[in-house]
Amino acid sequence: MITASWLVLAASVVAERVKPATTLPHVKGWAWRSRFFVALEFVAVVFALLLCAAIHYWSGIGSLFELRDASLTTQVGVNFLLSTFVFYGWHRVRHNNDFLWRATHQFHHSPRRIETITAFYKHPTEVLLDTCLNFALSFLLLGVSVEAFLAHTACIACSQFFVHMNVATPRWVGYIIQRPEMHRIHHESGVHQNNYADLPLWDILFGTFRNPARVKLDCGFTSDQEARVLDMLTCKDIHK
C-alpha cells in the first residue's frame, strides 16, 4: 500500500501536467519551497511515528478495542470512517480557533497554487499533531494491526493527493470522496471554509458540503502574505 501511494502521487503529478483544470499563477520561489516542505513533512511524520511508538511501547498502554483480529478490509474501513469523522472536527477547530489556526493550519492555506504538491505544504506542528492523532485513533482506540495502520495511512495520503490535484473531475465523485473542485472552494481566497472532510458524508451531515460542477476562483493569500513564510512558521497572524 505504501508503494501504491507513491505511484498515486506520481500519477497525480503527471495528470495535472498533461491536462490541468486551471492555469496556476506563477509564484516566485514556489518550486524549491514546496519541495523543501515535502522533505520536511516526511521527516516530521517519521519522527512523530517513532516517538508515538516508543511511548506506546514503554508505557504499556493497551487499546480500548481490539480490531487487529478482524479482516484487513474491516480494520481499514472502520479506521477510515472514524478518522475522517474525528479529523472533520479537528479541521474545523483549526479554522475556528485563532491560536490553532496560526500555530497549525494558516501555513497550509497560504499558497495560491493548489496542486498535488500543496498537500505536503504544512506547518511542522500540524504534521506532528495530525500524525499523533492518527496513531492514537488507530492503536490506542481501535487497536488495529500495523499492516492495517499503514494501509489506512496510505489511503489518507492518496486522498490528500487527489483533493489537491489541478484536474477536472465529474460532480458525482464529490458525493463519494472529496474532489479537487470542492477543495479549491475550501482554499478560496478570503473564505477558507467548507468541505473539511475527505469523506463528504460528514460535511453533508453538518451543513458544510459544497459541490459545484466547476469552479473558477482564486485560492490562498495575497502574494505578499504567502511570501511571509518565517512569520507563519513562528505562528504570527499575517492578516494583521
N, C-alpha and C positions, 0 to 999 in steps of 0.2 A: 504493500500500500504506500509506503514511503517513496519507493521508486516511481510508482504511478503518479503520485502528487508532483514530483519533479517533471514528469512527462507532460502533465496537465499544464504546469507552469510554462514550459517551453512552447506547447501548442497554443496557449493563450497569447503569448507574446507574438508568435508568428501570425496568428489570426488577425490581431488588431493592426498589424503592419500591412497585411495583404488587403484587408477590407475594413478600414476604420469607420466607425459610425459618425465621427465628427472630427474636424480639424482642430487639433490641440494647440494651445498658444505656445509660442517659444518662450521658455523660461531660462534665463541665464544661470548656468551652474547646475541645472537640474540633473543632467546626466551623471556627473560624478557624485553629487549629493545624494541622489536616490540610491545609487549603488552602494554608497558608504553605509546607508541605513539598512540595506539588505543584509550586509555583513554584520552590522551591529545587532540586528534582531536575532540572527542566528546565534550569536554569542550569548545574548541575553536569555534566549529560550533554553539553550543547553545549560547555562549557569543555574537558571531557576529550577529546571527539572532535576539537576544533580542535588541542589540544595533541598528541594522538597523530598526527594527520595531518601536523602541522608537523614533528615528529620523524622520522616515516617518510619524508617528502619530502626533508628536508635530510640525513638520514643515508644515503640511497640504498640502504637495506637492501631486498633483494628478498624473495620468498616461497619457502617450501620447495616448495610445489606450485603449479600454475598452473591453477586451475579456471575462470578468467574466460571461457575459450572454450567451456565446457560450457553446456548449456541453463540457463535461469534456474531451472527446477524442480530440476535436478540440483544446482546450486550451493546453493540454499536448503535442499534436503533433506539434503545432506551436512553443511552447516554446522549445521543444527538437530540432527542426530544427534550430531555431535561436541560441540557446545557444551553440550547437555543432559547428556552424559556428564561433561565437564570440570566443569561447574557443579554437578553432583551431588557430586563430590568436594570442590569448593571450598565448597559449602554445608555439608557435614558437618564440614569443618575449622573453619569459622567457629563451629560449635556446640561442637566438642570442645576447641578451643584457647582458653584463658581470655583471653589478650590479644586475639585476633581477635574473640572474642565481644563483649568490651567495646568494642573500637575500631570494630567494623563492624556487628554484627548484633543486639546486645541491644536497641537502639533500636526496630528493626522488630518485635520480639516483645512490646513493652510494651503496645500498645493492647488494650483489652478489646473494642473494636468491630472485627470483621473484616468489612469491606465493600469495595467496589471501590476506594474512595479510599485504603484502607490499603495498597494496592500501592505507593503513592508515599511512604509514611511510612518513610523510610530515613535512616540516618546519611549525611551527605555523603561521608564516607570510603568507605563501602560503594558508593555510586553511582559514585564516581570509579574505584575498583578494578574493579568489575563492567564498566564501560564500556571501560576499557583492556584488560581481559581479552578481552572480546568483539571489540574491534578487532584485537588480536593474533592471535586464532584465525582471524578472517576474512581478514585481509590478510597477516600475516607467515607464517602456516602454510598456509592453504588457497589464498590468492591469488584470492579471488572478486572479482567486479566491484562497483563502488559500488552499482549497482542491486540486485544480489543481497544486499549487506550491508544496505541499507535495508529490503528485503523481509523478510529474516531478523529484523532488529531489530523490525519491526512485528509479526511472528508471535510473538516472545517477549513483546512488550508485551501483545498480546491474550491470551496465555496467562496472564500475570500478572493482568490484569483479571478473567479468568474464575475463577481459583482463589480470588480474594479476594471474589467476589460472595456476597451473602447471599441465595442462591436454592437451591432443592432440585433435584437432578439424579438421573437414573437410575444405579443402581450400575454398569451395564455401561460407562458412559462412562469410569469410572476405570481400565479396562484399556487405554484408548486414549490418554487425556490426563488429567493430574491434575484432579480435580473439587473444587468448593468444600468438600464434606464431608470430603474427605481432607486439605485444607489446614487446616481447623479443628482436626483432630487434631494437625497439626504445630504449631499455635499453642496447644494446650491448656495451661491454667494448671498450672504445676508439672511439666510434662512437656517440651514444646518439642523433640520428636524425631520421627523417621519421616517418610516422604513428602517427601523432599528434592528430587526431580526433577520438572520439568514433564512429562517423558516417563516414565511408570510402569515401563517396561522396566528401568531402572537400579535402581529400588527393589526390584523383583521379584528381580532377579539378586543383589542384595546384602543381601536379607533385611530391608528397612526398609519394605516395602509394607503399608499398612493401608487397607482399602477397605470400610467398613461401609455398609449400605444407608442408614442415617440416623444422625445424631449429635446429641446434646444435652449440651453441656458448656460450661464457662466457658473463655474464652481470655484471653491476655495476663497481665499482672502485677496486683498489687493496685492499688487506686485511688491510694494514696499513692505507690507506686513509679512508676506511669505518669506521675504529675504531676511527677516529678523530671527534667524534660526537660534542663535545663542539666547536671545530673550525668551523664546518659547521653551528652550531646554532648561532654563532657570525659572520656569513657571510664571513668567510675567504675563499680564493681560495686555496683549499687543493692540487691543482696540481702545486703549486708554492712553 
